[in-house]
Amino acid sequence: MAIALSRPARRRLRTLGFLSPWLIGFSVFFAYPLLATVYFSFMHYNQIKAPTFVGLRNWKYVFQDMPLFGPALWNTLWLVVIMVALRVVFGLSLGLLVTKIKTGVGFFRTAFYLPYLAPPVAATVAFVFLLNPGTGPVNEVLSKIGIDGPNWFNDPTWAKPSLVLLSLWGIGDLMVIFMAALLDVPKEQYEAADLDGAGAFAKFRYVTWPSITPIVMFAVVTGVVQTMQYYTQALVAGKIASGVSIGPGSVIQPGYPDHSTLTVPQLVYSMGFQNFNTGAACVLSLVLFAIAMAVTMLLMRKRSGLLAAED
């Protein structure tokens, strides 16, 4: 026997039907993992035996007794601030440069974009070879002009800046995004600025920047989220620079040299899949998630405040 539904009920069911792909994806890939992470953060679970409730013991261990949590959090936040800022500035500069080039623009676009297509592991291995303090070509070139090159990935002071250089080398993605945004700025506004006698800086400040601000915000927010998950390049660079061979069954201790490249995602993997301390790994994941959400909300609120001030 068919059940007669009212028009509003049919409309709601139709709407849920259209939303169902998103709702299923959100529930399976975000809501459930988040709730499971919160659940296991209060449990002792070694992925073999059944989890047992331990209250706030995992949280206390992470914030009070875990010696590597402080360095890992500091390294992650350092990379978020320095790497994201330099990538945005460098990507915007390259975008401005490419849009101003009149001859050979296709070659320069390809040359700047190609490094981004290199696989992260292969690019990191090549970069560690280039910056090798003993045999790398970069230090050899520096020595020929009378400069003693640093130890790069083998020096705790230079390890994180070396990772930043690696990220700037693969800046092609942001260059393309900013280039598209710059080409979308109305030319009439530039012509009006020229009639008013505006210089290059004034045109960038009052014409270009207001038009590309949403794209800059997009680059900053996505950069923060990606850098908070920074894992592969730091791990590979540390292992290659340390000279330790990785064989079957070997346990990788991240952070070389002196935990200067240790990030929170590396610590999550180490705690969860090497030490089998799932509860502590879930606490670290929640801390990382909370920081990423807080920074994103702060940036979006700042952006909303700027728009309100402009209006």
N, C-alpha and C positions, 0 to 999 in steps of 0.2 A: 504494500500500500504506500503510495507516494505521499510524502509530507509536503504540504503547501507552505511555502516560505513567503514572508512579506517582502516587499521591494527593498527596504533597507537591509534586511538580512541577506538577500541575494547580492546586494551591492557589497556588503562586508565580506561575504564569501568570495566574490569575484576579486576583490582587492587583496584578500589573503592569498588567493591563488596566484596572482601576479607577483606578490611579495615572497612567495614560498621559496624560490631558489635562494634569495638573499637570507631569509630567515634560517633556512637549513644550513647554509654556509656559515652564518654568524654563530649559530648554536654549536655546530660541530667543530669549527676551527678557531673559535674565540671564547665563547661563553663556557663551554665544557672544559677546555684546557685551563682557563683561568680559575674556575671553581675547583678543579682537581688540584691545581697548584696551591691554592689556599688550604685545601684539605690536608694535603701531604706536608705542608709547612708545620703542622701541629702533630705530626706523626713521626715515629721512628720506623723507617722503612729502608731495607737494604736490597730491595727488588727480588728477594728470594722468599723470605718469610712474610707472613701477613703483617700489615702495618699495625703499630700499637700507639695509642695516644700518649704524648709526652708533654702536652701543654705548650708553654713558651720556651721549652728547653732549646729548641733549634734556633729561635730568635736570639736568645741570650748567648748561645755559642757563636753565632755570626757576629754580633755587635760587641761582644766582650772578649771572647776567647779565640777567635779566628785571627791569627797574626797577619795573614795575607789580604784580609778584606780591606784594610785601610789603603795599602799601596795599590790594589786593584781598582778601588773606587777613585782614588786620586788620578791614576793613569787614564781611566775612562773619561773622567770629567775634563782632564787636560786635553785629551784628543778631541772631545766634543767642542770645547771652546776654540782651540787653536786650529784644528783641522777644518772644521766647518767654516770658520771665518775666512781662512785663507783660500779654501776652495771656492767660496762664493766670490771673493774679490778677484781671484785669478780667473775663474770661469767668466765673470762679467768683463774683465779686461780683454780676454781673448775674443769674446763675442763682439765687443766694440771694435777690436782690431780687424777681425775678419769682415765685419760689415763695412769697414772703411776702405778695405783693399779693393782696388780697381782691376788689377791684373793678376791672373793666377789664383783667383779666389778658390776655385775648385781644388787646386793642389793643397792650399793651406788648410782648407776645411778637412780634407782627407788626412793630411799629416797630423793635425791636432786631434782628430777623432780616433785614429787607428789604435793608439795605446789603450784606449778604453775597452777595445774589443779583446785584448789579451786576457787569457784566463788568469784569475787572481794568483794561483799558485805559481804558474810559469812566470808571470810578471814579477812576483816577489823574489823568486830564485834569481832571475836575471838582474834585478836591482841589487840584491846582496852581492852578486858577483861584480857588478860595476863599482860598488862602494867598498869592496874588499880593501882593508887598510894596507895589506901587503902587496897584493898583485892586481888590484883593481885599476882600471884605466883612469878613473876620476882622480885618485890620489897621485897617479903618475903624472897627469897633466898639471895638477896643482904644484907638484914638486918642481916641474920644469920652469914654473914662473916664480919660484922661491917661496911657496906656501906649503907648510907642513899640514897635510890633510888630517882630519880627525880619524878616530877609529870607527866612526859611524855606528853600525849595529853592534859592535863589540864594546862600546863605551856607554855606560848608563846615562851619561849626560846627553849623548847624541842619538840614542836609540829611537826615542819618540820623534825628534825632528826628522830622522831618516824615514820613519813611517809617513810623516807629513809630506816629505818630498815624493815618496812613492805615490801617495794619493793625488798630488798635484800633477804628476806625470800622466795619470789616467783621468784627466779633467774633461775629456771630450764630451761626456754626457751633459754636463752643465754648460759647456760652450754652446752646444746645439740649442739647448733650451733658451739661454739668454739671447742667442742670435735670432731665434724666431721671435722672441719678445721685442727685441730692438727693431726688427724689420716691420713689426706691427704698429709701431708708433706713427700716428698720422703725420704725413709730411707737411700738411698745412700748418701745423703748429710750429715746425721748424722754420717755415717760410715767414710766419708771423713774427717769430723771434728774431729772424734776420732783419726784418723791416724795423724792429725796435732797437736794432744795434746790439743785440745780445752776443756775447762771446761764447766760446766753446764751453767754458765752465758753467756759465749762466744757462745755456741751453740744456746742459745735462741736469743741472739742479732743478730747473723749473719746467722742463718739457719731458726729458727722457726718464728721470727718476720717478716722478709720479705715475707714469704710464707702466713702468716695469715693477713697481713695488709689490703687487700681488705675486709675480713670478719670483722675486727675491725672497718673499716670505715662504713660498712653496719650497724653494731650494734650501732655505734654512731649516724648515721643519723636517723635510725628508732627510736632510743631512744629519740632523740631530738623532733621528730615529735609527738611521743606518749606522752611525758611529757608536751609538749605545750598544749595538750588536756586533761591534768590531771584534773579529775572531781570527779569521784565516790568515791574513797578511801578517799580523803580529806573531802568531804561532809559528808559521813557516819561516819568517825572518829570524826569529830567535833560534830555532833549531838549526838552520843552515849556518848562521853566523857562529854558533857554538861549536860546530864541527863534529857533533855527535851523530853517528849513523843511526838511522831508524830502521830496525828490522822487525820481522814478524813477532808479535807478542810484546814488543817493547812498550814501556810506559813513558809517555812524553810529559816532562815537567815544564810547563810554560813559564815565560817571564824573563828569559835570558836577555841581557845580562842583569843580574842582581834585581830581578823582578821589575825592571824598568819598563818592560813591554807587557806585563801581566794586566789583563783587562778582566772586568767582571764576567763577561761571557766565557772566557777561558776558565775562570774559577768555577763557574757553574758546571761546565763540562767535567772538570777535574773532580769536583765533589760528587757529582751525580753518577759518572760512568767510570771513574777510576777508584775513588774511595767508597763508592756505593752508599753515600750519605745523601739519600734523596731528600730528606727533610731540610737539610742545610742548603742544598741546591735550589729547592723551591723558595726558600726565604730570600736567597740572592736574586732569584728571578723576579720575585715580587718587588724587591727594592729597586731593581733596574726598571721594572715597569712603572713604578710610582714616580721615579725621577723623570723618566721619559714623558709621562703624562703631565707632570707638573711643569716641565720646561715647555712643552707644546702648548699647554693652556696659557702660560705666561706670555709666550710669543703671540698667540692668537689674540689675547686680551690687549697686548701692546698694539697690535695691528688695528684692532677695533678702536682703540683710543686715538690713534693717529687719524683714522678715517673720520671720527667724530670731530676732531680738531679742525680738519680740512673743511668739513661742511659748515 
